[in-house]
Amino acid sequence: MRRALDALYDGAAWLAALCMIGLLAMVLLAIASRQLGWQVPGTDAYAGYLMAGAGFLALAHTLKKGEHIRVTLLLSALQGRARRALELWALAAATLLALLWAYYACRLAWQSHAFADISTGNDATPLWIPQLGMAVGSAVFAIAFVDEFVLELLGRRVTPADDGEMLHNE
């Protein structure tokens, strides 16, 4: 099961990377077409769709690598059972919020498909297509939070060690 979950998170990260490459292509195409005096309609919209897709699809991988920003001021002051209780509470709240977020993101994409909703730009893209990146990324993010919560409950959660790296970033 661990390998399947890690493959899911890595797959979403690879899709995010492909979105970033597509974003670069859209920006370069827009720049080149403006310099050459012709315009490719929709490049700005597609760049925005790809940027959103990249951001959402990378969420789970970033969480599992311990790269999300965490405010640990209170957590670092606690020890033992109190620390574990606060960690479980925080993970439970985050899991609930991630599940709600994923539900509504998937619902939005489904409703856009059901109502044949299209963008108002000159590209007239069916909105469910770019919303898929948000829906899939949110769903994988929710799965990652459930994974983290279960690992914490079982006592197998590995948190990144504080090696003072954040001091180097300031």
C-alpha positions in Angstrom: 0.0 0.0 0.0 2.9 2.4 0.8 4.4 2.0 -2.6 1.0 2.6 -4.3 0.5 5.8 -2.2 4.0 7.0 -2.9 3.5 6.3 -6.6 0.3 8.3 -6.5 2.0 11.3 -4.9 5.0 11.1 -7.3 2.6 10.7 -10.3 0.7 13.9 -9.3 4.1 15.7 -8.9 5.1 14.6 -12.4 1.8 15.9 -13.8 2.5 19.2 -12.0 5.9 19.3 -13.7 4.3 18.7 -17.0 1.9 21.5 -16.3 4.9 23.8 -15.6 6.4 22.8 -18.9 3.1 23.5 -20.6 3.0 26.9 -18.8 6.4 27.7 -20.1 5.4 26.8 -23.6 2.2 29.0 -23.4 4.2 32.0 -22.1 6.9 31.6 -24.8 4.3 31.1 -27.5 2.5 34.3 -26.3 5.7 36.3 -26.3 6.9 35.0 -29.7 3.5 35.5 -31.3 3.3 39.1 -30.1 6.8 39.8 -31.3 5.9 38.4 -34.7 2.7 40.4 -35.0 0.2 37.6 -34.7 -1.7 36.3 -31.8 -2.6 32.8 -30.7 -5.9 33.2 -28.9 -6.2 31.7 -25.4 -2.6 31.5 -24.5 -3.0 33.6 -21.4 -6.0 31.6 -20.2 -4.2 28.3 -20.9 -1.2 29.6 -19.0 -3.4 30.3 -16.0 -5.1 26.9 -16.2 -1.7 25.2 -16.3 -0.4 27.3 -13.4 -3.4 26.3 -11.3 -3.0 22.7 -12.3 0.6 22.7 -11.3 -0.1 24.2 -7.9 -2.9 21.8 -7.0 -1.2 18.7 -8.4 2.0 19.4 -6.4 0.3 19.8 -3.0 0.4 16.2 -1.9 4.0 15.6 -2.9 5.0 18.8 -1.1 3.1 17.7 2.0 4.7 14.2 2.1 8.2 15.7 1.7 7.6 18.0 4.7 7.9 21.2 2.6 4.7 22.9 3.6 5.1 25.8 6.0 4.2 24.8 9.5 3.9 27.0 12.5 5.5 24.9 15.3 5.9 27.5 18.0 3.3 25.9 20.3 4.1 22.3 19.2 7.8 22.7 19.9 6.9 23.8 23.5 5.0 20.6 24.2 6.3 17.2 25.0 4.9 13.6 25.1 1.2 13.1 25.2 0.3 16.8 24.9 2.4 17.1 21.8 0.9 14.0 20.2 -2.6 15.1 21.1 -2.1 18.5 19.4 -0.5 16.8 16.4 -3.5 14.5 16.1 -5.9 17.4 16.5 -4.1 19.4 13.8 -4.0 16.5 11.4 -7.6 15.7 12.0 -8.7 19.2 11.3 -6.4 19.4 8.2 -7.8 16.1 7.0 -11.4 17.2 7.4 -10.7 20.5 5.6 -8.8 18.7 2.8 -11.6 16.2 2.3 -14.2 19.1 2.1 -12.0 21.0 -0.3 -11.6 17.9 -2.5 -15.3 17.2 -2.4 -16.2 20.7 -3.5 -13.4 20.9 -6.1 -14.7 17.6 -7.7 -18.3 18.8 -7.4 -17.4 22.1 -9.2 -15.7 20.2 -12.1 -18.7 17.8 -12.3 -21.2 20.7 -12.4 -19.2 22.6 -15.0 -19.3 19.4 -17.1 -23.1 18.9 -16.5 -24.0 22.5 -17.3 -21.6 22.7 -20.3 -20.0 25.7 -18.7 -17.3 27.4 -20.9 -14.8 30.1 -20.2 -15.7 33.7 -21.0 -12.5 34.3 -22.9 -12.0 34.0 -26.6 -10.8 30.4 -26.1 -14.2 29.2 -25.0 -12.7 26.2 -23.2 -15.1 23.9 -21.4 -14.3 24.7 -17.8 -14.4 21.2 -16.5 -11.1 20.4 -18.4 -8.9 22.9 -16.5 -10.8 22.2 -13.3 -9.8 18.6 -13.5 -6.3 19.6 -12.3 -7.7 21.3 -9.3 -10.1 18.4 -8.5 -7.5 15.6 -8.9 -4.8 17.6 -7.0 -7.3 18.3 -4.2 -8.3 14.7 -4.0 -4.7 13.4 -3.9 -3.9 16.1 -1.3 -6.8 14.8 0.8 -5.6 11.2 0.5 -2.1 12.4 1.6 -3.6 14.0 4.7 -5.6 10.8 5.5 -2.3 9.0 5.1 -0.5 11.3 7.5 -3.3 11.1 10.0 -3.3 7.3 10.0 0.5 7.1 10.2 0.3 9.4 13.2 -2.4 7.3 14.9 -0.2 4.2 14.3 2.9 5.9 15.6 4.7 5.5 12.3 4.7 9.1 11.0 8.1 10.5 10.2 8.4 14.2 10.5 11.3 16.0 8.9 14.2 16.6 11.3 14.8 20.2 12.3 18.4 20.6 11.0 18.4 24.4 11.1 17.8 24.7 7.4 15.2 27.4 7.9 17.9 29.6 9.3 19.7 29.4 6.0 16.6 30.6 4.1 16.2 33.9 5.9 
